[in-house]
């Protein structure tokens, strides 16, 4: 069975912005979709967020797809980094992801050591990275870095800020997952 998880952003929750719509779109594709409330979203901690994702996706395989927004994307990177040898997922979609704390104290505990992106790259068949050209929080350079170092596809959205408040639909996410699946058929 195809399984997906959508991991929300800092200060987020499962019913926020484009998550419900994306959940419905993925369910139409035959996915069982998890959109968990992550622990203490106003004070995210890597150990708790990765543990929560591990609870939800306890047996990852090539029918598993992970979608993360902002610190949710970083949570996915840390989760994949910890997967044992021989474990691999079908794909990941990283929306407004990044690779360092960008000076935000709230994110510093996720970056006590660099993310091993080479290891992460080997833990998924495909990556899609989505960024906005006017995100006030996440510089576009992170999108370029992630897509290049993960050998993934980069989608640059125009004038969509952080792709959060006011954005109840981000069709690129479900389209990317569908494209991942079609590549493997």
N, CA, C and O of each residue as an XYZ file, in Angstrom:
740
protein
N       0.829     -1.181      0.000
C       0.000      0.000      0.000
C       0.875      1.245      0.000
O       1.904      1.292      0.673
N       0.458      2.252     -0.758
C       1.168      3.522     -0.801
C       0.814      4.337      0.448
O      -0.346      4.440      0.848
N       1.854      4.904      1.040
C       1.687      5.659      2.281
C       2.440      6.979      2.166
O       3.537      7.036      1.609
N       1.838      8.034      2.699
C       2.485      9.346      2.675
C       2.300     10.029      4.023
O       1.354      9.753      4.760
N       3.225     10.924      4.318
C       3.112     11.767      5.511
C       3.439     13.190      5.108
O       4.388     13.444      4.365
N       2.635     14.113      5.612
C       2.863     15.543      5.409
C       3.253     16.117      6.772
O       2.472     16.064      7.722
N       4.464     16.664      6.859
C       4.976     17.204      8.119
C       4.922     18.732      8.037
O       5.571     19.349      7.192
N       4.140     19.319      8.927
C       3.870     20.758      8.879
C       5.064     21.613      9.276
O       6.093     21.116      9.735
N       4.892     22.902      9.084
C       5.928     23.877      9.368
C       5.921     24.302     10.842
O       5.046     23.909     11.614
N       6.899     25.099     11.203
C       7.013     25.739     12.519
C       5.709     26.476     12.815
O       5.185     27.194     11.964
N       5.198     26.295     14.012
C       3.940     26.891     14.456
C       2.737     26.402     13.641
O       1.691     27.050     13.627
N       2.885     25.269     12.969
C       1.819     24.757     12.116
C       0.953     23.716     12.788
O       1.125     23.384     13.961
N       0.006     23.210     11.998
C      -0.918     22.175     12.451
C      -1.499     21.480     11.222
O      -1.420     22.026     10.121
N      -2.073     20.306     11.380
C      -2.489     19.482     10.242
C      -3.508     20.114      9.305
O      -3.517     19.787      8.119
N      -4.361     21.001      9.785
C      -5.401     21.589      8.944
C      -4.959     22.900      8.293
O      -5.775     23.581      7.672
N      -3.703     23.258      8.424
C      -3.201     24.545      7.958
C      -2.941     24.542      6.455
O      -2.640     23.499      5.874
N      -3.052     25.651      5.861
C      -2.735     25.989      4.464
C      -3.073     24.868      3.478
O      -4.228     24.448      3.415
N      -2.117     24.381      2.720
C      -2.359     23.427      1.625
C      -2.377     21.972      2.066
O      -2.587     21.098      1.225
N      -2.169     21.668      3.342
C      -2.082     20.277      3.782
C      -3.380     19.486      3.559
O      -3.313     18.380      3.022
N      -4.556     19.999      3.946
C      -5.778     19.201      3.723
C      -6.036     18.909      2.247
O      -6.423     17.796      1.890
N      -5.822     19.909      1.389
C      -6.046     19.702     -0.040
C      -5.077     18.672     -0.601
O      -5.466     17.809     -1.388
N      -3.818     18.765     -0.197
C      -2.818     17.802     -0.671
C      -3.146     16.402     -0.169
O      -2.984     15.428     -0.904
N      -3.600     16.291      1.059
C      -4.014     14.998      1.609
C      -5.101     14.390      0.729
O      -5.025     13.214      0.376
N      -6.105     15.177      0.376
C      -7.193     14.683     -0.483
C      -6.676     14.255     -1.852
O      -7.084     13.217     -2.372
N      -5.788     15.040     -2.431
C      -5.240     14.704     -3.753
C      -4.454     13.396     -3.710
O      -4.552     12.581     -4.627
N      -3.685     13.198     -2.659
C      -2.911     11.963     -2.534
C      -3.819     10.767     -2.265
O      -3.557      9.666     -2.750
N      -4.876     10.977     -1.501
C      -5.836      9.894     -1.270
C      -6.490      9.459     -2.581
O      -6.762      8.273     -2.774
N      -6.743     10.404     -3.478
C      -7.291     10.063     -4.803
C      -6.325      9.184     -5.592
O      -6.741      8.419     -6.462
N      -5.030      9.299     -5.281
C      -4.015      8.477     -5.942
C      -3.817      7.135     -5.236
O      -2.940      6.355     -5.606
N      -4.631      6.875     -4.226
C      -4.571      5.592     -3.523
C      -3.662      5.556     -2.317
O      -3.320      4.474     -1.839
N      -3.260      6.710     -1.811
C      -2.378      6.773     -0.652
C      -3.169      6.757      0.651
O      -4.266      7.308      0.738
N      -2.591      6.119      1.654
C      -3.005      6.344      3.024
C      -2.125      7.511      3.482
O      -0.898      7.411      3.462
N      -2.753      8.613      3.895
C      -2.009      9.843      4.174
C      -2.108     10.213      5.652
O      -3.196     10.274      6.224
N      -0.953     10.454      6.250
C      -0.861     10.915      7.634
C      -0.491     12.402      7.620
O       0.430     12.813      6.914
N      -1.210     13.190      8.395
C      -0.850     14.593      8.588
C      -0.851     14.817     10.105
O      -1.815     15.340     10.664
N       0.225     14.420     10.750
C       0.245     14.460     12.214
C       0.448     15.859     12.786
O       1.049     16.732     12.160
N      -0.068     16.037     13.980
C       0.297     17.215     14.754
C       1.660     16.912     15.362
O       1.812     15.962     16.129
N       2.639     17.721     15.016
C       3.973     17.498     15.549
C       4.072     18.073     16.970
O       3.374     19.029     17.305
N       4.938     17.488     17.797
C       5.054     17.920     19.197
C       5.503     19.378     19.319
O       6.446     19.812     18.658
N       4.817     20.107     20.166
C       5.173     21.491     20.515
C       5.634     22.285     19.285
O       6.808     22.640     19.185
N       4.721     22.563     18.356
C       5.101     23.214     17.109
C       5.686     24.611     17.261
O       6.324     25.111     16.334
N       5.483     25.253     18.412
C       6.068     26.572     18.631
C       7.487     26.496     19.179
O       8.178     27.508     19.296
N       7.911     25.274     19.516
C       9.259     25.038     20.031
C       9.729     23.677     19.514
O       9.923     22.752     20.302
N       9.916     23.548     18.190
C      10.235     22.230     17.623
C      11.583     21.701     18.095
O      12.562     22.438     18.214
N      11.597     20.396     18.359
C      12.844     19.728     18.758
C      13.083     18.550     17.832
O      12.193     17.730     17.604
N      14.267     18.480     17.314
C      14.606     17.420     16.365
C      14.297     16.040     16.934
O      13.669     15.229     16.255
N      14.718     15.758     18.147
C      14.511     14.416     18.684
C      13.029     14.052     18.726
O      12.661     12.932     18.371
N      12.180     14.973     19.149
C      10.749     14.697     19.253
C      10.069     14.629     17.876
O       9.204     13.783     17.649
N      10.460     15.513     16.972
C       9.825     15.536     15.652
C      10.230     14.301     14.838
O       9.384     13.696     14.180
N      11.490     13.928     14.876
C      11.922     12.733     14.143
C      11.300     11.488     14.774
O      10.885     10.577     14.057
N      11.230     11.439     16.092
C      10.595     10.298     16.763
C       9.127     10.181     16.360
O       8.626      9.075     16.157
N       8.441     11.310     16.245
C       7.024     11.292     15.828
C       6.898     10.774     14.399
O       6.004      9.977     14.112
N       7.760     11.203     13.514
C       7.734     10.710     12.140
C       8.055      9.215     12.109
O       7.450      8.467     11.341
N       8.993      8.782     12.930
C       9.343      7.363     13.017
C       8.155      6.531     13.504
O       7.963      5.404     13.046
N       7.357      7.076     14.429
C       6.132      6.401     14.891
C       5.147      6.203     13.744
O       4.549      5.137     13.599
N       4.992      7.229     12.945
C       4.001      7.217     11.866
C       4.462      6.333     10.710
O       3.686      5.542     10.175
N       5.710      6.472     10.339
C       6.286      5.689      9.232
C       7.311      4.742      9.841
O       8.515      4.992      9.791
N       6.817      3.656     10.414
C       7.702      2.731     11.120
C       8.342      1.707     10.188
O       9.375      1.129     10.524
N       7.743      1.478      9.026
C       8.291      0.517      8.061
C       8.412      1.176      6.686
O       7.664      0.836      5.769
N       9.346      2.112      6.538
C       9.478      2.816      5.259
C       9.893      1.868      4.143
O      10.661      0.928      4.351
N       9.364      2.138      2.956
C       9.728      1.351      1.780
C       9.512      2.207      0.528
O       9.200      3.393      0.635
N       9.674      1.625     -0.626
C       9.582      2.415     -1.857
C       8.157      2.849     -2.188
O       7.951      3.561     -3.170
N       7.182      2.442     -1.402
C       5.813      2.954     -1.542
C       5.533      4.073     -0.541
O       4.387      4.494     -0.385
N       6.570      4.553      0.132
C       6.454      5.621      1.120
C       6.918      6.934      0.495
O       7.974      7.005     -0.134
N       6.095      7.979      0.686
C       6.427      9.321      0.197
C       6.269     10.298      1.349
O       5.271     10.276      2.069
N       7.269     11.158      1.513
C       7.274     12.117      2.606
C       7.261     13.531      2.056
O       8.001     13.861      1.129
N       6.410     14.358      2.643
C       6.278     15.757      2.243
C       6.526     16.606      3.479
O       5.897     16.391      4.515
N       7.424     17.557      3.384
C       7.717     18.416      4.523
C       7.735     19.871      4.130
O       8.156     20.228      3.029
N       7.274     20.710      5.040
C       7.204     22.156      4.818
C       8.066     22.840      5.874
O       7.825     22.680      7.071
N       9.059     23.592      5.444
C       9.931     24.358      6.334
C      10.656     23.398      7.298
O      11.400     22.530      6.840
N      10.461     23.532      8.594
C      11.154     22.636      9.532
C      10.655     21.198      9.361
O      11.344     20.258      9.757
N       9.478     21.018      8.784
C       9.000     19.679      8.441
C       9.894     19.028      7.395
O      10.126     17.820      7.442
N      10.400     19.821      6.448
C      11.338     19.301      5.444
C      12.642     18.876      6.113
O      13.212     17.839      5.774
N      13.106     19.676      7.058
C      14.335     19.334      7.777
C      14.117     18.061      8.598
O      15.012     17.220      8.687
N      12.941     17.918      9.194
C      12.613     16.707      9.945
C      12.737     15.479      9.044
O      13.273     14.452      9.459
N      12.245     15.587      7.822
C      12.344     14.478      6.867
C      13.804     14.180      6.539
O      14.198     13.016      6.476
N      14.599     15.210      6.331
C      16.022     14.987      6.047
C      16.689     14.246      7.204
O      17.462     13.314      6.980
N      16.398     14.650      8.429
C      16.991     13.982      9.599
C      16.467     12.549      9.738
O      17.226     11.652     10.103
N      15.202     12.326      9.456
C      14.623     10.981      9.490
C      15.326     10.083      8.467
O      15.727      8.964      8.787
N      15.470     10.576      7.248
C      16.122      9.780      6.202
C      17.581      9.517      6.534
O      18.098      8.435      6.256
N      18.231     10.476      7.112
C      19.635     10.332      7.498
C      19.815      9.166      8.473
O      20.854      8.505      8.464
N      18.816      8.915      9.305
C      18.894      7.855     10.316
C      18.443      6.490      9.818
O      18.629      5.496     10.520
N      17.856      6.410      8.630
C      17.383      5.108      8.147
C      18.545      4.128      8.043
O      19.632      4.493      7.596
N      18.316      2.887      8.455
C      19.387      1.883      8.350
C      19.698      1.537      6.897
O      18.895      1.774      5.994
N      20.874      0.977      6.703
C      21.264      0.524      5.372
C      20.198     -0.417      4.833
O      19.638     -1.230      5.569
N      19.926     -0.295      3.543
C      18.944     -1.153      2.904
C      17.530     -0.603      2.936
O      16.659     -1.114      2.231
N      17.279      0.422      3.732
C      15.956      1.053      3.791
C      15.939      2.251      2.852
O      16.890      3.029      2.787
N      14.826      2.378      2.122
C      14.709      3.464      1.150
C      13.236      3.770      0.942
O      12.399      2.869      0.977
N      12.915      5.062      0.720
C      11.546      5.447      0.413
C      11.422      5.770     -1.076
O      12.420      5.893     -1.786
N      10.182      5.903     -1.528
C       9.938      6.226     -2.933
C      10.348      7.644     -3.280
O      10.972      7.876     -4.315
N      10.004      8.587     -2.429
C      10.356      9.966     -2.735
C      10.024     10.916     -1.608
O       9.313     10.578     -0.662
N      10.563     12.121     -1.740
C      10.307     13.183     -0.773
C      10.109     14.490     -1.520
O      10.788     14.779     -2.506
N       9.158     15.272     -1.023
C       8.916     16.616     -1.540
C       9.227     17.573     -0.398
O       8.602     17.522      0.661
N      10.194     18.440     -0.628
C      10.662     19.373      0.394
C      10.236     20.784      0.006
O      10.750     21.346     -0.961
N       9.308     21.352      0.752
C       8.770     22.682      0.477
C       9.413     23.670      1.438
O       9.276     23.540      2.654
N      10.115     24.660      0.891
C      10.785     25.687      1.697
C      11.733     25.058      2.714
O      11.773     25.470      3.873
N      12.493     24.065      2.275
C      13.471     23.413      3.140
C      14.759     24.213      3.228
O      14.971     25.155      2.464
N      15.616     23.833      4.163
C      16.877     24.548      4.357
C      17.883     23.618      5.023
O      17.528     22.526      5.466
N      19.145     24.056      5.095
C      20.223     23.183      5.563
C      21.021     23.738      6.754
O      22.008     23.128      7.164
N      20.615     24.866      7.304
C      21.212     25.385      8.537
C      20.157     26.204      9.266
O      19.081     26.445      8.719
N      20.443     26.634     10.482
C      19.399     27.283     11.293
C      19.078     28.707     10.871
O      18.157     29.311     11.421
N      19.801     29.254      9.923
C      19.565     30.591      9.370
C      19.518     31.673     10.450
O      18.970     32.752     10.223
N      20.084     31.392     11.610
C      20.072     32.362     12.699
C      18.830     32.304     13.575
O      18.684     33.114     14.490
N      17.928     31.352     13.308
C      16.717     31.199     14.128
C      17.003     30.246     15.287
O      17.271     29.063     15.078
N      16.944     30.761     16.482
C      17.191     29.949     17.678
C      16.268     28.735     17.728
O      16.679     27.658     18.160
N      15.020     28.905     17.287
C      14.037     27.807     17.335
C      14.481     26.590     16.526
O      14.039     25.472     16.791
N      15.355     26.806     15.539
C      15.781     25.704     14.668
C      17.163     25.167     15.014
O      17.585     24.156     14.454
N      17.870     25.820     15.920
C      19.279     25.480     16.154
C      19.472     24.034     16.610
O      20.497     23.432     16.289
N      18.523     23.459     17.348
C      18.716     22.087     17.823
C      18.654     21.065     16.686
O      19.075     19.924     16.875
N      18.143     21.441     15.520
C      18.130     20.553     14.357
C      19.496     20.557     13.651
O      19.747     19.736     12.769
N      20.366     21.480     14.045
C      21.630     21.656     13.335
C      22.840     21.640     14.262
O      23.767     22.431     14.092
N      22.830     20.748     15.232
C      24.002     20.608     16.098
C      25.155     19.963     15.331
O      26.308     20.026     15.758
N      24.837     19.349     14.207
C      25.827     18.817     13.266
C      25.242     18.984     11.864
O      24.021     19.046     11.716
N      26.079     19.056     10.842
C      25.562     19.201      9.480
C      24.726     17.984      9.059
O      24.965     16.865      9.513
N      23.763     18.220      8.201
C      22.982     17.123      7.628
C      23.858     16.402      6.605
O      24.488     17.041      5.763
N      23.897     15.097      6.678
C      24.667     14.291      5.726
C      23.807     14.076      4.472
O      23.159     13.041      4.316
N      23.818     15.072      3.592
C      22.951     15.024      2.407
C      23.338     13.904      1.450
O      22.488     13.426      0.698
N      24.593     13.474      1.458
C      24.990     12.352      0.604
C      24.301     11.075      1.084
O      23.834     10.278      0.270
N      24.237     10.882      2.369
C      23.534      9.724      2.931
C      22.033      9.837      2.655
O      21.391      8.863      2.262
N      21.486     11.024      2.862
C      20.059     11.255      2.621
C      19.712     10.940      1.161
O      18.697     10.301      0.884
N      20.553     11.389      0.242
C      20.305     11.192     -1.195
C      20.072      9.721     -1.524
O      19.263      9.402     -2.396
N      20.769      8.833     -0.838
C      20.645      7.402     -1.107
C      19.420      6.767     -0.454
O      19.173      5.576     -0.642
N      18.652      7.539      0.308
C      17.516      6.988      1.054
C      16.165      7.232      0.383
O      15.124      6.898      0.951
N      16.173      7.809     -0.816
C      14.924      8.023     -1.557
C      15.216      7.878     -3.043
O      16.295      8.225     -3.523
N      14.226      7.356     -3.757
C      14.385      7.224     -5.205
C      14.368      8.573     -5.907
O      15.000      8.740     -6.951
N      13.647      9.538     -5.338
C      13.554     10.840     -6.000
C      13.220     11.934     -4.983
O      12.508     11.703     -4.006
N      13.750     13.118     -5.239
C      13.459     14.293     -4.424
C      12.922     15.405     -5.318
O      13.392     15.595     -6.440
N      11.943     16.129     -4.813
C      11.487     17.371     -5.430
C      11.607     18.454     -4.366
O      11.188     18.271     -3.223
N      12.180     19.574     -4.758
C      12.367     20.707     -3.858
C      11.556     21.871     -4.424
O      11.716     22.239     -5.588
N      10.686     22.445     -3.595
C       9.837     23.556     -4.024
C      10.189     24.780     -3.180
O      10.183     24.725     -1.950
N      10.497     25.884     -3.863
C      10.825     27.147     -3.192
C      10.032     28.276     -3.845
O       9.547     28.154     -4.970
N       9.917     29.365     -3.113
C       9.298     30.573     -3.668
C      10.375     31.632     -3.839
O      11.283     31.754     -3.017
N      10.261     32.393     -4.919
C      11.275     33.401     -5.204
C      11.195     34.616     -4.277
O      12.080     35.470     -4.310
N      10.151     34.705     -3.454
C      10.048     35.835     -2.530
C       9.768     35.395     -1.095
O       9.135     36.122     -0.330
N      10.243     34.203     -0.735
C      10.048     33.701      0.623
C      10.790     34.632      1.589
O      12.001     34.809      1.458
N      10.081     35.230      2.555
C      10.749     36.162      3.466
C      11.634     35.474      4.516
O      12.402     36.142      5.209
N      11.531     34.147      4.636
C      12.277     33.421      5.655
C      13.384     32.542      5.085
O      14.468     32.449      5.661
N      13.110     31.901      3.958
C      14.033     30.909      3.402
C      14.605     31.432      2.085
O      13.879     31.602      1.105
N      15.893     31.681      2.075
C      16.552     32.140      0.861
C      16.512     31.044     -0.196
O      16.640     29.863      0.124
N      16.335     31.433     -1.446
C      16.260     30.467     -2.545
C      17.514     29.620     -2.683
O      17.461     28.528     -3.249
N      18.618     30.096     -2.185
C      19.867     29.327     -2.304
C      19.726     27.941     -1.676
O      20.370     26.989     -2.116
N      18.882     27.830     -0.645
C      18.674     26.528     -0.012
C      17.992     25.558     -0.972
O      18.324     24.373     -1.000
N      17.060     26.049     -1.744
C      16.396     25.196     -2.739
C      17.379     24.693     -3.775
O      17.373     23.518     -4.142
N      18.231     25.604     -4.245
C      19.246     25.198     -5.220
C      20.205     24.184     -4.612
O      20.550     23.187     -5.247
N      20.636     24.444     -3.373
C      21.567     23.525     -2.707
C      20.936     22.146     -2.519
O      21.553     21.132     -2.843
N      19.711     22.105     -1.999
C      19.062     20.820     -1.758
C      18.838     20.052     -3.050
O      19.131     18.858     -3.123
N      18.321     20.727     -4.068
C      18.055     20.006     -5.321
C      19.345     19.495     -5.945
O      19.375     18.388     -6.482
N      20.403     20.280     -5.883
C      21.683     19.851     -6.462
C      22.296     18.702     -5.668
O      22.698     17.694     -6.248
N      22.368     18.845     -4.367
C      23.046     17.829     -3.544
C      22.239     16.547     -3.395
O      22.798     15.493     -3.092
N      20.917     16.630     -3.607
C      20.073     15.432     -3.529
C      19.734     14.883     -4.912
O      18.965     13.930     -5.039
N      20.316     15.497     -5.954
C      20.008     15.111     -7.341
C      18.505     15.147     -7.591
O      17.950     14.253     -8.229
N      17.861     16.181     -7.086
C      16.413     16.297     -7.192
C      15.969     17.353     -8.177
O      16.768     18.102     -8.739
N      14.678     17.384     -8.361
C      14.048     18.378     -9.222
C      13.780     19.632     -8.397
O      13.364     19.539     -7.242
N      14.015     20.796     -8.979
C      13.742     22.068     -8.324
C      12.560     22.736     -9.010
O      12.534     22.876    -10.233
N      11.582     23.147     -8.207
C      10.441     23.919     -8.707
C      10.485     25.264     -8.007
O      10.422     25.330     -6.780
N      10.593     26.344     -8.784
C      10.610     27.694     -8.235
C       9.242     28.319     -8.493
O       8.838     28.504     -9.642
N       8.543     28.640     -7.420
C       7.244     29.289     -7.510
C       7.452     30.801     -7.464
O       8.376     31.291     -6.814
N       6.599     31.522     -8.150
C       6.696     32.983     -8.202
C       5.700     33.615     -7.233
O       4.516     33.278     -7.217
N       6.215     34.535     -6.431
C       5.374     35.367     -5.559
C       4.462     34.564     -4.632
O       3.288     34.899     -4.475
N       4.990     33.517     -4.023
C       4.179     32.693     -3.123
C       4.672     32.740     -1.680
O       4.273     31.923     -0.850
N       5.555     33.716     -1.389
C       6.061     33.907     -0.027
C       6.536     32.579      0.583
O       7.370     31.892     -0.007
N       6.016     32.223      1.746
C       6.438     30.999      2.434
C       5.495     29.818      2.134
O       5.600     28.751      2.738
N       4.580     30.039      1.193
C       3.613     29.014      0.777
C       2.821     28.501      1.969
O       2.612     27.298      2.130
N       2.387     29.441      2.799
C       1.668     29.056      4.012
C       0.357     29.825      4.122
O      -0.603     29.472      3.438
N       0.279     30.848      4.942
C      -0.965     31.579      5.170
C      -1.549     32.063      3.843
O      -0.870     32.712      3.047
N      -2.809     31.738      3.629
C      -3.491     32.167      2.408
C      -3.320     31.229      1.230
O      -3.916     31.455      0.177
N      -2.523     30.181      1.377
C      -2.309     29.224      0.287
C      -2.947     27.893      0.666
O      -2.321     27.054      1.312
N      -4.193     27.711      0.258
C      -4.885     26.474      0.602
C      -4.690     25.386     -0.442
O      -5.239     24.292     -0.313
N      -3.913     25.681     -1.472
C      -3.664     24.685     -2.508
C      -2.248     24.864     -3.049
O      -1.847     25.966     -3.422
N      -1.512     23.781     -3.086
C      -0.180     23.762     -3.690
C      -0.113     22.491     -4.534
O       0.490     21.499     -4.127
N      -0.745     22.529     -5.727
C      -0.881     21.314     -6.536
C       0.449     20.678     -6.929
O       0.496     19.489     -7.247
N       1.527     21.455     -6.912
C       2.834     20.923     -7.284
C       3.246     19.730     -6.431
O       3.980     18.858     -6.897
N       2.784     19.685     -5.195
C       3.171     18.593     -4.293
C       2.597     17.271     -4.796
O       3.345     16.315     -4.999
N       1.285     17.204     -4.998
C       0.661     15.963     -5.478
C       1.138     15.621     -6.880
O       1.318     14.447     -7.203
N       1.343     16.624     -7.709
C       1.852     16.381     -9.061
C       3.244     15.752     -8.992
O       3.548     14.833     -9.752
N       4.088     16.243     -8.084
C       5.437     15.684     -7.935
C       5.385     14.241     -7.476
O       6.130     13.406     -7.989
N       4.522     13.931     -6.522
C       4.399     12.552     -6.037
C       3.906     11.656     -7.172
O       4.429     10.561     -7.377
N       2.904     12.122     -7.902
C       2.375     11.337     -9.026
C       3.477     11.095    -10.063
O       3.595      9.993    -10.598
N       4.273     12.114    -10.344
C       5.380     11.954    -11.304
C       6.410     10.953    -10.792
O       6.946     10.169    -11.575
N       6.695     10.965     -9.489
C       7.616      9.976     -8.895
C       7.108      8.569     -9.189
O       7.856      7.702     -9.640
N       5.822      8.364     -8.924
C       5.219      7.041     -9.107
C       5.287      6.630    -10.581
O       5.649      5.496    -10.893
N       4.944      7.536    -11.475
C       4.937      7.207    -12.905
C       6.333      6.841    -13.404
O       6.473      6.012    -14.304
N       7.369      7.458    -12.822
C       8.745      7.134    -13.229
C       9.116      5.699    -12.859
O       9.966      5.089    -13.508
N       8.483      5.165    -11.822
C       8.851      3.824    -11.365
C       8.035      2.732    -12.028
O       8.331      1.551    -11.843
N       7.020      3.092    -12.792
C       6.180      2.066    -13.439
C       6.857      1.499    -14.670
O       6.298      0.629    -15.337
